[in-house]
Amino acid sequence: MELGSLREGLRFLALFLVGILLVIAGIWWFYSRPATPPVSDNNFSRADLGEAWPFTAEAGVLACEGSAGSGAVTFRTEGTVYAVNGVAAALAPARGWQTDLQPVVRSGVTGYATVAPVVERGLTLCRD
């Protein structure tokens, strides 16, 4: 075997191994990222919504887990996280969130106050 073809073979093998290492590094990076989208939260109180405030608690933390204006909106007060929209309700069993809002939503003349303004505000927290 001549020296030139041996060098060519070793060069090919070295490039092949570098390529394999890059693929492995890419796979490792992809699977080491967090499985859930980023969560954005914000202190949220009666002062933010005024008369439209639906909760019995005066304040809590409003959060959205998702991106591009879509995601799971939750409200945390007194150590309990409540699912506020349908996306959050679907994730609630796996995340340990409460889906029954009745204990924290104030009652009104026509039934329970609506959480629509809360959902709307919460979705603004979802980011890319």
C-alpha positions in Angstrom: 0.0 0.0 0.0 1.4 3.3 -0.9 1.8 6.2 1.6 -0.5 8.6 -0.4 -3.6 6.3 -0.2 -2.9 5.6 3.4 -3.0 9.3 4.2 -6.2 9.7 2.2 -7.8 6.9 4.2 -6.7 8.3 7.5 -8.0 11.8 6.4 -11.3 10.3 5.4 -11.6 8.4 8.8 -10.7 11.6 10.7 -13.4 13.6 8.9 -15.9 10.8 9.4 -15.3 10.6 13.1 -15.5 14.4 13.5 -18.9 14.2 11.6 -20.1 11.5 14.0 -19.1 13.6 17.0 -21.0 16.6 15.7 -24.1 14.5 15.1 -23.9 13.1 18.7 -23.3 16.6 20.1 -26.4 17.9 18.2 -28.6 15.1 19.4 -27.4 15.6 23.0 -28.1 19.3 22.8 -31.6 18.7 21.4 -32.6 16.3 24.1 -31.0 18.2 27.0 -33.2 21.2 26.4 -36.2 21.7 28.8 -39.2 19.7 27.6 -41.7 22.5 28.4 -41.9 25.9 26.9 -40.7 28.9 29.0 -43.1 30.1 31.7 -43.6 33.8 32.0 -45.3 35.1 35.1 -46.4 38.4 36.7 -47.7 39.6 40.0 -51.4 40.3 39.4 -53.9 42.0 41.7 -57.3 43.6 41.9 -55.8 46.9 40.9 -54.9 45.4 37.5 -58.6 44.7 36.6 -60.7 46.9 38.9 -64.3 45.8 38.9 -63.6 43.0 36.5 -61.4 41.2 39.1 -63.0 37.8 39.4 -61.1 36.3 42.4 -61.8 36.3 46.1 -58.0 36.7 46.8 -56.7 40.3 46.4 -53.6 39.2 44.5 -51.6 36.3 43.1 -49.3 35.4 40.3 -50.6 35.1 36.8 -48.5 32.9 34.5 -48.6 31.6 31.0 -46.7 28.5 29.8 -46.5 28.6 26.0 -45.5 30.8 23.2 -46.8 33.1 20.4 -49.8 34.2 22.5 -51.0 30.7 23.1 -50.6 28.5 26.1 -51.7 27.5 29.6 -52.8 30.4 31.8 -52.6 29.8 35.5 -53.3 31.8 38.6 -51.4 31.1 41.8 -52.6 32.3 45.2 -51.9 31.0 48.7 -49.6 28.3 47.4 -52.2 26.7 45.0 -52.1 26.9 41.2 -55.4 27.1 39.4 -55.8 26.4 35.7 -57.6 29.4 34.2 -58.1 28.4 30.6 -58.7 25.1 28.7 -55.1 24.5 27.8 -54.1 24.7 31.4 -57.1 22.5 32.4 -55.8 19.8 30.0 -52.3 20.0 31.6 -53.6 20.2 35.1 -53.6 16.5 36.1 -50.0 16.1 35.0 -48.9 19.4 36.7 -50.9 19.1 39.9 -52.9 22.3 39.1 -56.5 22.7 40.4 -59.2 22.9 37.8 -62.1 23.9 40.0 -62.0 27.7 40.2 -65.2 27.9 42.3 -63.2 28.3 45.7 -61.3 31.3 44.4 -63.8 33.0 42.1 -66.2 35.5 43.8 -69.9 35.0 43.3 -71.9 37.7 41.7 -75.5 38.6 41.1 -75.6 36.5 37.9 -73.5 33.6 39.1 -69.7 33.5 39.1 -67.6 36.3 37.8 -66.0 35.7 34.4 -62.3 34.9 34.1 -62.2 36.0 30.5 -60.2 39.2 31.3 -57.7 37.1 33.3 -57.2 34.7 30.4 -56.8 37.6 28.0 -54.2 39.2 30.3 -52.5 35.9 30.9 -52.1 35.1 27.2 -50.1 38.3 26.7 -47.5 36.8 29.0 -46.9 33.9 26.6 -43.8 34.6 24.5 -41.7 33.0 21.8 
